[in-house]
Amino acid sequence: MPLNEAPRPQPSLIPRPETMHLHAGHFALGADVGVRAPAELADLAELARETLGLTGSGSGSGSGTGIELALVEDRSLGAEGYRLRVAEDGVRAEAAEAAGLRWAVQSLRQLARDRRLPCLEILDRPRFAWRGSLLDVARWCHPLPFVHRYVDLLALHKLNTLHLHLTDDQGWRFEVTRYPRLTEVGGFRTGSPVGHARDGVTDDVPHGGFYTQAELRDLVAYAARRGVRIMPEIDAPGHMQAAISAYPELGNDPARRLPVRREWGISRHVLNCAEPTVEFVHHVLDELTDVFPFEYVHLGGDEVPPDEWLASADAARRALADGLAGPGHLHGWWSRRLAGHLAGLGRRAAVWDELIEHGVPEGAAVFAWQGEDRVKLARAAGLDLVAAPQEYTYLDWAEADAPGEPLAIRTGLPLSRVYGYEPPEAALGVQGQLWSEYLPTTDLVEWRAFPRLAAIAEIGWSPAGRRDLADFRDRLTGHLPLLDALGVNYRPQHDLSA
């Protein structure tokens, strides 16, 4: 470096790439810059133009100028890895599959400052194949344009999975054409908690809504174009009060008319075990899988109080007929029945970690949420695992117990603790959760998500040995102006030391 040349600042890429070498100079993203790609990647080339704000519609002039997206025969890059070279006379991204090129485009999006790209070379491959975020739209029905925006923010950080929690006791958001009352009745409640749920106070302000299948198909296509797959969740046999309110015959006391639940927490009302009820959920899954093409469907299976089954003669007869030790074992029976139906549709089930004790369905992935001990238990059992321990990845928890923090279900999950989590290498991956009981607005979703979701992204992508909290904070400082430009309501950086 010449004596009179200032040191070049390191680009603020999040997640941190596997290797990056910075060179002198820059490439200007002028209006005439084109994007070249093979014919089969024409849509990706157009997405690159949109993402980088390029107004030129052509491929650029000359073979060495503009931005080139290329597929190469290189198994070492895997399904999502890429190489990126930025020089003063052009940009070349190459990958073995289109997914890698999508992530290269997102790197270019982060690197661009003042319409310029720094000259550099990057080799980048993800640590885990599953890098996700759960978004709960059942407690509060967030507007569909926001869900599209959330997909964009996941893609920006190379998170490839949106876990969409569509149903719960407090609301049913997925349109089922065979059972319209699920959304007509189950999609709306008469009030919601005021303050913390433990205070037991609710208002009388109605809340509700749902997404049509056509809207969700559009969302799936929008996400797929950006490299994000969507795993839907229909939680059963617990967390089903909204469905039982719409169709009382699904419950264990059909003569009782339950409302859609107004309170947070766990409802003791669960599905009965009659064959028509099982068929009902099968029909729901038929329509769900027709809308969502992803390999996995999440069946929930968490927090299932057995009280109604233990008091039910019908449940006792079902347990006896199926060779179960008692009605308390119907929890696992339900999950196995639903997972078997999914298998017949060519899909795999995902379940929460309560099923470790009740019987994980064959071929299912376990989402270990109750703690790091559950992550270890799932691994010891040889189960397919997505690490989601609440003490590290529940982003609806507050970062600190401070006067300026919005109300949260719990506190004490600062950025440093999230960033310090180490999932087991044998896991499918890692996922950050945003349960929405205390996130009634999209601004609050973003406040809780960022910047901690950026830390989740780095945990899932970057090599463990190359992660460093101080370095991450430095890069985050340079990354936040991009979030500012996108209008993201992230938690202010001056509070990050909390």
N, C-alpha and C positions, 0 to 999 in steps of 0.2 A: 504494500500500500504506500503510495507517495506520502511524504511527510506532511504535505499541506491538505491531504484528503481526510475528512472526518470519518470515524468508524461508521460502518453501515449498521443501522439498527436491525436486529433480528426481526423478521416478520412475525406477527402475532397469530400464528395458526393454532386453532383449537379444533380437534385434538392435535397433539404434537405428532408430527410425522416420524416415521421410523428413522430416516436420515434426511438431512437437508444441508445443501452447500450453497452459500450465498456468493454471488459474483458482482462485479461492478456493472453499473448501467441499469437500464430499465427498458421495458417495452411499452409503448404508448397505445392505449386503447382508443384510437381515433374512430371517428364516425365511419371511416371506410374499411375498418378491420372486418374481415370475413371469417367464417368458420367452415373448415373443410372436414368432411367425414365420408365414409363409405355410404352408399345408397341406403343400406339397411339401417343406418344410424341417422337418417335425415331428421327424424323427430328429436333426437338427442342434440343434434347440431342446432336446431331451432331453439331448444330449451337453453342451450349454452348462450345463444344470442340474447334470449329474454333475461337470463340470470345475470349476464354481464352488462346488460343495457346497451347492446350494440344495435345501432339503427341500420347498418348496412345489411342488405339482403343477399349480397353475393358471397362468393367463396374467397374473396381477396385476390390481389394481383400477384402472380408469380407463385412458384412452388415453395419458396422459402419464407413467405410472409404470411401474416395472419395467424390464425389458431387452427391447428390440425389435431383431430381426434382419430386415433388409429387403434385397430385391434391387431394384436401380435400373438404369435405362438410362444407363450412363455408361462409354463405351469407354475413357476416360482411365484408369480404374482397372485395366484389363487383367484377366487371368484370376485373379490372386491379390491384387490391391490391395483396400484397404478404407478407409472413413472411420469414425471412432469419436468420438462425443460423449458425455461423461459430465457430467451436471448433477445438481444436488441433488434434482431431481424425477424423474430417469429416465436411462436409457442407451439410445442408439441406435447401432447398427452397420449400415452399408450397404455393399454391394459389388455388382459386376456379375455375379459368379458365386458359388456356394456356397463355393468354396475360399477366397475372400477373407473370408467371414464366419467360417470356421473359424479363420483367423489372428487375426481380431479377438477371438474368444473366448479364444485363447491369450494375447493381450495383456491382456485382462481378468484372466486367471488370474495373470499376473505382477504386475499393478497392485494386486491385492487385498492389503491389509494390515490385519490386525485386523478383517476383515469390512467393510472400507471401500474405496471407490474414489475417487481424487482426481478432482476436476472438471477436465476437459481436453478438448482437441480434437486429434485425430490424423488425418493423411493419410499413408498408408503403402502403398508398392508395392515389390516385390522388384527387385533389380538383375538377377539371373539367374534363369532358369526352372528350372535344375537346381541343387539345393542338397542334397548328400547325404553319406552316411557308409557306408563299407564295414564290414561286420562278418563276420569270418571264424569260421564255426562248423565248419569242416572239421578244423582241427588239434585243437581242443577242442570237443566237442559241448555247447555251453552250453544249460542248461535252457530249454525253450520259454517258461515264464512270464517269464524274464529277457528273451527277445527281444521279448515284448509290452511289457515295461517299457521296453526300449530304444526301441521305437517311440514310446511316450509322451514320452520325453525328446527325441526328434527333433522331435516335433510341438510341444512346449513352446518350442523354439527356432526354429520355422518352417522346419525342414529337411524337405524334401518327398520324399526318396528314400532308401530303405534298399537298399543293394547287398549281397545276401546270398550270401556265398561258401560254396557248399554241398558242394563236392567238392575233393579234393586227394589227393596221394600218401598222406597219413596218415589219411584217412578219407572215406567217402562217406555223406552225411547225407540224401539225398533218396530216398524210397521210389519204386522203379520196379516196378510190378506185373508187368510183362512179364519183368523180370530180377531176381528176388528176391535172388539171391546178391550183388548190388551192396551191399545193406545187411546181409544175413546174414553175409557174409564181409568185404566191403570196409568195413563200418561199424565194424570192431573191430580194434585193434592190440594187440600183446602187451606193449608198453612204450613209453616216451617218454624224451627226453633229460633228463639231470640236469645242472643248471648250464647253462653256455653251450654251444651246439651245437658250437662249434669244439673243445671239450674231448673230444668223441667218446665220452662216457659216457652210457649209457642204463640205465634201471631195468627191472624185470620186472613192472611194475604194469599190468595190462590197462586199456585205455580204449576206450570206444566208445559208440555210440548213433546214432539217426537220428530223423527226423521223418516221420510218416505224411503221406500226401497230405491226409487229412481235417484233420489238425492244421495243415498249411500253408494250406489253404483258409480255416480259421478265422483264421489270422494275417493273411492277405491282407485279409479282410473287416474285421478289427479295425483294421488300418492304414488302409485306405481311409476308414473312418468318421472318422479323425483327419487326413485329408489327406495321408497318406504312401503313396506307391506303392512296390512292392517289385520290384526287378530281381534275378532269380536268376542265379547264375553256375554253369555246368558247364564246368570248365576242360579244354580239349582242343586239340591232341593230346598235349601234355605234361601234367605233374602228374596222371597217370592211373594211377599204380601201384596204388592201391586197387582200381580197376576191373579192372586186369589180374590182380590177385591173385584176384579173384572169377571172372573169365572169362579164363583164360590164352590162349585163341585170339585175344584182342584184341592181344596183344603180338607182338613180332618173333621170339620164341623160344617157341612154344607148349608145347614139351616142358619148359620150365623153370617151376617153381612158385614164384612170387614171394610174399613176405609183404606185408601192408599195411606200408608204410614206418614204421619206428620213429624215424628220424632226421629232423631238420629239413633244410632245404636243397633242392637240386634233384635229382630222380631222373633218371638217364639213360634210364630205361625209358619209351618213348613208344608210342602206338598204331601198329600197322601200317597199311598203306594198301590193304588188301584191301577189295573192295566190301562183303562182309558186315560188316566192322567199321564202315564208313561207315553202313550201314543200321542197325547197332546203335545208334550215337549218334543217328541220325535218330529212332529209336523212343523213345529217352530224351527227346529234345527234344519229341516229340509229347506225352508225358505231362507234361513240365515246363510247356509252354505251356497245357495244359489246367488246370493248377493256378494258374499265375501269369498274369493277364491283361494285365500291363503291356506297353507297346509294344516295349520293348527286352528282349533276353535276352543276357547276357554270355557270350561263348564263350571267354574267357581268351586263349589263344594266346601266353602269355608263357613265357619260359625253356624252350625246346624244344631240347634237345641233339640234333643230327642223327646222332650216332654209329651208332645201330642201323640207320638208313636207309642210311647210307653203306656199311655192311657187308652189306647185304641185296640179294640178286639180285632178289627180288620188288619191292623198292622201286625198284631201278634200272629194272626193266621198266615199272613204273607211271609213273615219270617220263618214260621214253621214249615210252610210249603216249599220254601227255597233253601231249607237246610241251614238257616242262620241260627246263631246262638241265642238271638233275641231281637226285639225291635230296635234296640240301639245300634244294631249292625246294618240297618237299612240305609244308613248314610253311604257306606261303600257300595251297597247293592245299587243304589240310584246312579252313582257315578259310573259303575261298570255297565249298566244298561244303556246309559247315554253314550258312553265311549264306544260301545259295541255298535250302536247305530251310526255313529260318525265313521267308524272303520268301514262299514258297508257303503258309505258315501265317498270313500277314498280319502278320509281326513283323519287327523290325529287329535287326541284330546290333550288339553292342558288343564291342570287342577292346582288348587292351593295346597299347602303342605299338611293340612289336617288329614288328607287321604293317606299319609304315610302310615297312620295307625289304623285306618279304616279300609285299606286296600287300594293301592294305586292301580288304575286300570292298565292293562298290558299296552305298552307302547306310548303311554302318556308322558308328558313333560310335567315336572313338579316345579311350581314357583314357591320357593322357600321364603316366607315372609315373616314368620313369627320371631325370628332371631338368627344370629349366626350359628347357634347350636343346631338349628333346623337345616341350615345349609350343609353342615358337616354330616348330619344324620342322613340326609338325602344322598350325599356322595358315598357315604359308607355303605348304603344300600344299593349302590350301583345304578341309581335312577338318573334319567336325563333331567338336567337341572338348569333353571334360570335363577340366579342369585338375586333376591329382592329383600334382604333382611331389613326390617323396619328401622332398626337403630342406625342404619347407614343410608337407606334409599327412600324413606318415606318423606318426600319433599313437601307434603302438606304440613309437616311439623315445622314450627317456627325455628328460625336460626338462633334466636337468643330470647331470653326473657327480659325484654326491654320495653320502655313506655311506647316507643314508636312502632312496635311490631303489631300487625293486625292479629285479631283473635285466631287461635289455632287449637287443634285438638290436643297437641302436646308441644313442648318446646325442647330446645337443646340439641339441634342438629345443624351446627355451623358448617360452612363450606369446607373448612379444614378436615372435619370428621368425614364428610362425604368423600372428599378427594383421597383420604387415607385408606379407604376400603380396598381390600384385595380379594376379589373373587377367586375361587379355586380354579386352577388351570383347566381342569377337566370339565368345567361347567359349559353349557351351551353359551352362556353369556350373562349379562347383567342388565337390570332394568330399574329406572326410577319411577316411583309411584306418586301420582297426584290425585288423591281422593278428595272429593269436592264438598264435603259437608260444610267446611268453613271457607269455601272458595265460590261464593255466589256470583262473582263477576269475572269477566275475562282478565281484567287488570290484576285481580288477586291471583289468578292462575299464573300469570306471567311473573308476578312478584315472587311467588313461592318457587317457581320453576327455575328462574335465572338469578344468579349465575350457577346455581348448584347443578342444574341439568348439564351444563357445559363440563362440569367435573365428572359426572356420570359418563358423558361421551368420551372423555379422555381415559377413564378407567377401562371402558370397553374397547377402545381402539389402540391406544399407545402401549408399547412394550413396558412391562412393569419396571424393569431396571432403568428405564430412561425417564421415569416420572419424578418430578420434584415440585413440592408445593410452592417454594419461592419462585421458581421459574414459571410455574403455572400462573401465579398472581401477576408476574410481570407481563406475560402474554395476555392475560385477561384485561389488564389496563389498556393494552392496545386494541383489544377486541371489542370493548364496550362501545367505542364510537360507532361501530357497525350496527350494534344493537340499538344505539340512539337513532341512527339514520332510519332503521326499520320501525322505530316507534315502540320498541319493546319496553314494557314497564318493569324492568328488573330491579332487584333490591340494590340500593345505591352502594357503590364501591367503598365509600368511606366507612361503611358498616361491616365490611368483610372480615375485619379482625375479630368480630364477635364470635 
